[in-house]
Amino acid sequence: MKVLTFNIHKGFDWTSRRLTIRTLKKQLEIIHPDLVFLQEVVGENLKLEKSEPGWVENQFEFLADQLWSEFAYAKNAVYDQRHHGNVILSRFPILESKQIDISTNKLEQRGVLFAKIDHPKKNIDCYCVHLDLSHKGRKKQYRELSKILKQNSDSTTPLVLAGDFNDWNKKACEFLSNENQLTEIFKALTGQYAKTFPSIKPILSLDRIYTRNLNYHSCQVLDSKSWRSLSDHLALYMEVDL
């Protein structure tokens, strides 16, 4: 099973000037992951819809069209005439989904998108996250996230937790590994966290893929020229099976 997580920067490159959403779809089509976890996906922006050439009215529906039969979207940041949030795209049926608010301040609207996936072998619990920029806020969110996992997923269910953790100081794993018995794939397979930001010359490890009750085989930072030009982050990719 192929899994990918990516902060798509609202469909723009790292400069925030060049629209990349159509190129992103082509790159995703090449890899065609079974499960995709996306952050900063625009659900609506009425201003850019009128002013930006080539603008896509609804980014998650555009990306899912003809590639993934199932998707779930949850608004994180809501403003006048625009909103963006987290998305899970799935090749398998989504049995249920919900958004859980984990915001810690008025400036950063953050959430966890939960989706239960109907895999042919066994259900998979999926969590797509985008955490605070501040360490103080993230510490609160680690505790909240731990509670959410315990409340929604039993200890035997296969689980994927992925997204933009903004974890530049590498503290998330200490908490989530101890409290929820999660394995961070890149740390487990390569001995270090993947560097994903900024995309043009990554020096910070902000993004993560955690799993539980899955057999992991390989992982990769998608850092080719084509992928570096899509966002301010790099995408993470892994292959696992049940």
C-alpha positions as CSV (number, residue, x, y, z in Angstrom):
1,M,0.0,0.0,0.0
2,K,1.4,3.4,-1.1
3,V,1.0,6.4,1.3
4,L,1.9,10.0,0.7
5,T,1.7,13.2,2.8
6,F,2.2,16.7,1.5
7,N,1.6,20.3,2.6
8,I,0.6,21.7,-0.8
9,H,0.9,25.4,0.3
10,K,-2.6,26.2,-1.1
11,G,-1.5,25.0,-4.6
12,F,1.4,27.5,-5.0
13,D,5.1,27.1,-5.2
14,W,7.5,28.2,-2.4
15,T,7.4,31.8,-3.7
16,S,3.6,31.9,-3.4
17,R,3.4,33.4,-6.9
18,R,3.3,30.4,-9.3
19,L,0.2,28.2,-9.2
20,T,1.2,24.5,-9.2
21,I,-2.0,22.6,-8.5
22,R,-2.4,21.2,-12.0
23,T,1.2,20.0,-12.1
24,L,0.7,18.5,-8.6
25,K,-2.1,16.4,-10.0
26,K,0.1,15.1,-12.8
27,Q,2.8,14.1,-10.3
28,L,0.3,12.4,-8.0
29,E,-1.1,10.5,-11.0
30,I,2.4,9.1,-11.8
31,I,2.8,7.7,-8.3
32,H,-0.9,7.1,-7.7
33,P,-0.8,6.4,-3.9
34,D,-3.5,4.4,-2.3
35,L,-3.8,7.0,0.6
36,V,-3.0,10.6,0.4
37,F,-2.8,13.1,3.3
38,L,-2.8,16.7,2.3
39,Q,-2.5,20.0,4.3
40,E,-3.3,23.6,3.3
41,V,-5.8,22.5,0.6
42,V,-8.1,25.3,-0.6
43,G,-11.8,24.5,-0.5
44,E,-12.8,27.9,-1.7
45,N,-11.2,31.3,-2.5
46,L,-13.6,33.6,-4.3
47,K,-11.0,36.4,-4.7
48,L,-8.4,34.2,-6.5
49,E,-11.2,32.5,-8.5
50,K,-11.7,35.8,-10.2
51,S,-8.1,37.1,-10.4
52,E,-5.7,34.0,-10.7
53,P,-5.4,32.5,-14.2
54,G,-5.9,28.8,-14.2
55,W,-7.4,28.8,-10.7
56,V,-9.1,25.6,-9.6
57,E,-12.4,26.3,-7.8
58,N,-12.1,23.3,-5.4
59,Q,-8.7,21.9,-5.1
60,F,-9.5,18.6,-3.3
61,E,-12.3,17.7,-5.8
62,F,-10.0,18.6,-8.7
63,L,-7.2,16.4,-7.3
64,A,-9.5,13.5,-6.5
65,D,-11.3,13.5,-9.9
66,Q,-10.6,10.2,-11.8
67,L,-7.8,9.3,-9.5
68,W,-9.4,8.6,-6.1
69,S,-13.0,7.6,-5.6
70,E,-13.1,8.7,-2.0
71,F,-12.1,11.9,-0.2
72,A,-12.7,13.7,3.0
73,Y,-12.1,17.5,3.5
74,A,-12.1,19.5,6.8
75,K,-11.8,23.2,7.0
76,N,-9.1,24.4,9.3
77,A,-8.8,28.1,8.5
78,V,-12.0,29.9,7.6
79,Y,-12.0,33.5,6.5
80,D,-14.3,35.8,4.5
81,Q,-14.7,34.3,1.0
82,R,-12.1,31.6,1.5
83,H,-11.1,28.5,3.5
84,H,-8.5,25.8,3.5
85,G,-7.8,22.7,5.5
86,N,-6.8,19.0,5.5
87,V,-7.7,16.3,3.0
88,I,-7.5,12.5,2.9
89,L,-7.8,10.9,-0.6
90,S,-8.4,7.2,-0.6
91,R,-8.6,4.4,-3.2
92,F,-10.6,2.4,-0.6
93,P,-14.1,3.4,0.7
94,I,-14.2,5.9,3.6
95,L,-16.6,4.5,6.2
96,E,-16.7,7.6,8.3
97,S,-14.8,10.9,8.7
98,K,-14.8,13.8,11.1
99,Q,-12.9,17.0,12.0
100,I,-11.6,17.5,15.5
101,D,-10.6,21.1,16.5
102,I,-7.2,21.3,18.2
103,S,-6.7,25.0,18.0
104,T,-4.7,26.6,20.8
105,N,-5.0,30.3,19.9
106,K,-7.0,32.6,17.8
107,L,-4.3,33.2,15.1
108,E,-3.8,29.5,14.2
109,Q,-6.9,27.5,13.3
110,R,-5.8,23.8,13.5
111,G,-7.5,20.5,13.3
112,V,-7.2,16.7,13.0
113,L,-9.1,15.0,10.1
114,F,-10.0,11.5,11.0
115,A,-11.2,8.9,8.5
116,K,-11.8,5.2,8.9
117,I,-10.8,3.4,5.7
118,D,-12.4,0.1,4.5
119,H,-9.3,-1.8,3.3
120,P,-10.1,-5.3,1.9
121,K,-8.0,-6.9,4.7
122,K,-8.8,-4.7,7.7
123,N,-10.0,-1.2,8.5
124,I,-7.4,1.4,8.7
125,D,-7.7,4.5,10.9
126,C,-6.2,7.6,9.3
127,Y,-5.4,10.9,10.9
128,C,-4.3,14.0,8.9
129,V,-2.9,16.8,11.0
130,H,-1.4,20.3,10.7
131,L,0.0,21.5,14.0
132,D,1.0,24.9,15.5
133,L,4.1,26.9,14.7
134,S,4.9,27.5,18.3
135,H,6.4,24.7,20.5
136,K,4.1,25.8,23.4
137,G,1.0,25.2,21.2
138,R,2.3,21.9,19.8
139,K,2.9,20.6,23.3
140,K,-0.8,21.0,24.1
141,Q,-1.7,19.5,20.7
142,Y,0.5,16.4,21.4
143,R,-1.5,15.7,24.5
144,E,-4.8,16.4,22.7
145,L,-3.8,14.2,19.8
146,S,-2.8,11.4,22.1
147,K,-6.3,11.5,23.7
148,I,-7.9,11.6,20.2
149,L,-6.1,8.5,19.1
150,K,-7.0,6.6,22.3
151,Q,-10.7,7.6,22.0
152,N,-11.1,6.7,18.3
153,S,-8.7,3.8,17.7
154,D,-8.2,0.6,19.6
155,S,-4.7,-0.7,20.1
156,T,-5.0,-3.4,17.4
157,T,-6.4,-1.4,14.5
158,P,-3.9,-0.4,11.8
159,L,-3.3,3.3,12.0
160,V,-1.6,6.1,10.0
161,L,-1.0,9.5,11.4
162,A,0.6,11.9,8.9
163,G,0.9,15.6,8.1
164,D,2.7,18.8,8.9
165,F,3.7,18.7,12.5
166,N,5.9,21.8,12.3
167,D,8.1,19.7,14.6
168,W,11.4,21.6,13.9
169,N,12.7,20.7,17.4
170,K,11.8,17.0,17.1
171,K,9.7,16.6,20.2
172,A,6.5,15.0,18.8
173,C,8.0,11.5,18.6
174,E,9.0,11.4,22.2
175,F,5.4,11.9,23.3
176,L,3.5,10.0,20.6
177,S,5.8,7.0,20.7
178,N,5.6,6.7,24.5
179,E,1.9,7.5,24.9
180,N,0.5,5.8,21.8
181,Q,3.1,3.3,20.6
182,L,3.5,4.9,17.2
183,T,6.5,4.4,14.9
184,E,7.8,7.3,12.8
185,I,8.7,5.7,9.5
186,F,11.7,7.7,8.5
187,K,13.3,7.5,11.9
188,A,12.7,3.8,12.0
189,L,14.1,3.0,8.5
190,T,16.8,5.7,8.1
191,G,17.7,6.6,11.6
192,Q,16.7,10.3,11.2
193,Y,13.6,12.4,10.5
194,A,13.1,13.5,6.9
195,K,14.0,17.1,6.1
196,T,11.2,18.7,4.2
197,F,11.4,22.5,4.6
198,P,12.1,24.7,2.7
199,S,11.6,22.7,-0.4
200,I,14.3,24.3,-2.4
201,K,17.0,23.5,0.2
202,P,15.4,21.5,3.1
203,I,17.0,21.9,6.5
204,L,14.0,21.4,8.8
205,S,12.2,18.2,9.6
206,L,8.6,19.5,9.8
207,D,6.5,16.6,8.3
208,R,6.0,13.1,9.7
209,I,4.4,9.8,9.0
210,Y,3.6,7.6,12.0
211,T,2.1,4.1,11.9
212,R,0.9,1.4,14.2
213,N,0.1,-2.3,13.4
214,L,1.4,-2.0,9.9
215,N,4.4,-3.6,8.2
216,Y,6.6,-0.8,6.7
217,H,9.0,-1.5,3.9
218,S,10.3,1.7,2.4
219,C,10.1,5.4,2.6
220,Q,11.2,8.3,0.5
221,V,11.4,12.1,0.5
222,L,10.1,13.2,-2.9
223,D,12.9,15.7,-3.7
224,S,13.3,15.7,-7.4
225,K,13.2,19.0,-9.3
226,S,9.6,18.4,-10.3
227,W,8.5,17.9,-6.6
228,R,10.6,20.7,-5.2
229,S,8.8,23.2,-7.4
230,L,5.3,22.3,-6.2
231,S,5.2,23.8,-2.7
232,D,7.3,25.2,0.1
233,H,7.4,21.7,1.7
234,L,8.5,18.4,0.2
235,A,6.2,15.4,0.1
236,L,6.9,12.2,2.1
237,Y,6.1,8.7,0.7
238,M,6.1,5.2,2.2
239,E,5.0,1.7,1.3
240,V,3.4,-0.6,3.9
241,D,1.2,-3.6,4.1
242,L,-1.2,-5.1,6.6
